[in-house]
Every structure is written in structure tokens, then in C-alpha cells.
Amino acid sequence: MSQQILLIEDDARLAAMVQDYLGESGFQVTVAGSGQDGLDLHRQRQFDAILLDLMLPDLEGLEVCRLLRTNDHTPIVMLTAKGEPMDRIIGLELGADDYLPKPFEPRELLARLRAVLRRGNAPKEGKILRFGRLEIDPLAIEARIDDRTCDLTAHQFKLLEILANRAGRVLSRDTIMNVLNGENLSAFDRSIDVHVSRIRAEIEDDPNKPRRLITVRGAGYVFARSQD
């Protein structure tokens, strides 16, 4: 069965090109021409991933991203007209999994779409990791502190899982990218740092003074072995 993709894009020519190209690659693409139409379709149907333009005629794309993320973890790839760094950072903080600046090559869009789908559907180890009050459950794709479920995207959870499975070891950004099967995270500025910031907001008692996920200046990140 074809994977279902929701494309929220008001440029009819671009939407038709993406729909045709992804259709030839085996995807079923549904197009919404406005943010509200996209939100309505998302509530009505189950999609495997969402391609979201940030420049929409009604709602801002960042607001659509925030609303999509309220109770859902469907992978989101943002499509940005200018590639403004602040828009990218805000979008990632709101829960987007990746972004692609316009104009883009259809092949790159296909590669990024497949990457976020792989991350969301990759098989998980069954062992629950426990660090004090923090539990990381790969099967449920969930991190919990006490009885609270942390609000993380599939990509953020994967980063957390990679670091937790190597607790006590300093991992550079290059090492993290290699563990992620070579996916091109370097294609957007400081993406790992942005996702780490989001993870800290969910798992740290004080994100400004992290005790679980620690930065080693000039080297990378280390997940602490012993935690409260």
C-alpha cells in the first residue's frame, strides 16, 4: 500500500510537480492549498508524513506546525521560501523533523522524505533504558519522567536514544550523523543543537543547567550515566 503524504502548499504549479514526482516514486500525495485545509485533512485522515510550506495564504506555516504537533507525531518536513535561519530554528523547536529551502531538487525532497519516514518506522530494541526518574522506551518511542510523557518528535527521540545507549561516551556531531545511517543532518545549520535544546526542555529539571544531556565544549554531547 502506498504511503500517504499530505502536502500543504499554495503554489499550484509546485504542488502539481511534487505530487507527480512523488507519485512516480510510489507515494500517494494529497494537496491542501491553505493551512486550514491542511489541518482539516490531517484531522480527517491518517498520513505517514507532512510536507509543510511556511508561506501560506491564511495561517503562517509555523502556526500550522505548532497546531499539527499538539497531539500528533507525524513526521513534518518544512518547505521554506527563503531558508531564513530563524524560521528554521523556530520550526525545529516547534517539532518539525527537517526542512528544505526553495527552490529544491525533487530528488532531494524525495531523499529527505524517505529519511524522516525511516526514522519514524525504524525497528526498535525492546529494552527499556532507565536513568533515575527518566525511562526511555524504544518500542513505544516514548521517554517518560515519573508519570509524564516527554513531548518529542521521532527524530528527537532517536537522538536521545542514540546518546542514552552510549551513556558516558562523548559523541561528536559527526558520530551522531554516522549512527543515523549517514543522513545529511549537516544540511541545515546547528540542527543537532536545536534538537538537543528541545530534548533538554523535556527531560531536564532545569534546561539551563542540564544534568542528563551535557555539552562537552568543542567535542559534542555526553549522556550522563548516573542521574537523580
N, C-alpha and C positions, 0 to 999 in steps of 0.2 A: 504494500500500500504506500502511495506517495506521501512524503512528509508535507504537512500543511504549514505554509508560510503566510503571515499577514504583513503586507507592505502598506505602510501609512505614508503616502506621498501624493502631493497635489499636482506635480508636474506630470501631465497625462502621457507625454511622449516618453519621458524617462520610465514611468511606471510600466508602460507597454513593453519597452525594451527589456526591463528587468523581468517582467512576467514571462516574456518569450524565452529569454536566455535561461532562466532557472527552470522553466517548464521543459526545455530540451535536456536539462540535467536531471530530470525526474521529480522535480518539486511541483506541488500544486500551490500556486500563488493567488491569494485573494487581495485585491487592491481596495484601500479606503482612501478617498480623496481629501479627508479632513481628520483632525484629531478626534472630534466627537464621533465620527463614523467609525474610526478605528477602535475607540473604546467600546462602542456598542457591539461591533462584531466580536471583539475579544470576550465580551460578556456572554455572547450567544454561542460561541463555538470554541473548540479546543484547538489551539495552534501549537506547532512544535517550536516555532521561533518567530520573532517580530523584527522587521526592518522599519526603522522609525526615522523619518525626515524631521529635522529640528525646525525648519522654516515652513510652518503650516498656516493656512488662511484664518483659522479660528483660534484654537488653543496653541500656545507655544509647545514645541516638541518636548522641552524639559518638563513642562507641567504634565504632558501626556505620559512621559516616562514615569514621573512620580506616581500618577494615578494607576498606571499599569502595575507598578510594583507594590501597591497597597496590600494585596492579598495573593500575589502570584509570583512565580519564579521562572516564567517562560523566558528563555534567552532573548536578549534585545541587542541588536546592532544599530547604533545611531548612524544616520547619514547626515553629514554636516556640510553646508554650502561653502563655508569659508575655512573650516578647520580651526576656528578660534580656540586657543588653549583653554581659556576659562570655561567655555561651553563644554569642552571635552571633559574637563575635570569635574564640573558640576554634574554632567550626565553620568559619569562613572560613580560619583558619590551617591547619586540617586538610585543606582542599581543597574545601569546598563552594563553589558558584558564586553562590548567592544565598540569601536567607532570607525567610520571610513569617510574621509573627506571627499567632496565632489570637486572636480569630475573624477570618476574612478573607472578602472578597467573592470568589465564584467567578471573576468576570471578572478580578480582579487576579491570581489564581493562573494563569489562562489566559495573561494577558499576560506574566507572569514566566517561565512555562514556554516560551512561544514565543520570548522573548528569549534564554534560555540555549541553546535549540536553534539559533537564528540564529547566535549567536556560535560555536557548535561547528561549524556547517556552512557558514559564510560562505566564498565563494571567496577564495583567497589569491593574492597575487602570487608569481611564480616565483623572483624574485631572492633569493638568499641574502645576508643582511646580515652583514658581518664587522667586528668591532671587536676588534683584537688577538686574544686567545685565545678570544673569545666569537663564536659563529656563531648566527644566528637564521634558521631555515629555515621560511618561511611555508607551503610545500607540505606539509612533514612535520609542521607545527605543533610544531616542536621547537626548543629552544635548547640549544646544546652549548658546554661549556668544555673545551678539549682533546678528550679522547675520552669525557667524561662527559656524559650527557644530563641536563638540568635537570628536576626534578620540578615541573612547573607545570600548573595546570588550564588549560582552553581560555580561560577568562576572563583569567587571569593572563598567558597567552601573548599574548592580544590587547592587553592594556595595555602589555606590553613592546614589542610590535611597533609600536604607535602612537608610543611615546616614541622608539624607535630610528629610525623613519622620519623623525623630526623632530629628530634629534640636534643639539645645540647651541641648541635653542629651548626657552625656559621655557614649559611648558604648565600652565595652571591646571586645577583640578578641573572647572570648567565647560567648558573647552575639551575636556578628555578626554571628558566626557559627551556633548558635541556630536558628536565624532568617532565615538563609539559609537552613532550614529544616534538620539541623544536618549533612550537607555534610562535609566530612572529610578534611577541609582545613588545619588542623594541620599536615597532612601527608607530607607536604613539607615546608622547612624552611622559615619562615618570608614571606609567600606568601601574606598575607594581607598587610604587609608593602610595598612589591613590587608593588602591585596593587594600593595602596594609592598613592605611588610615581608617578605612571603613570597617575592617575586621576588628581593629582595636576599639573602635566605638562600641562594638557589640560584646567583646569578650573581656575588656579591661575594666576594673573598678574605676580607674582614673586614666582615660586615654592619653592624657598629657604626661603621665608618669607610668608608662607601661611596665608590667612585671611579668607578663606572659610572652609577649611578642616584642623582642628587643632589637633595636637598631645597633649594629656594630659599625661605627663610622668608617667609611672607606672600604668596607668589606661586604656588608649585606645585612642579613637578618638571622637571628637565632631564636628558637622557641625554647623557653626555659624548662628544664626537666622538673624541678620542684616548684610547686605553686601553692598558694593558700586555697 
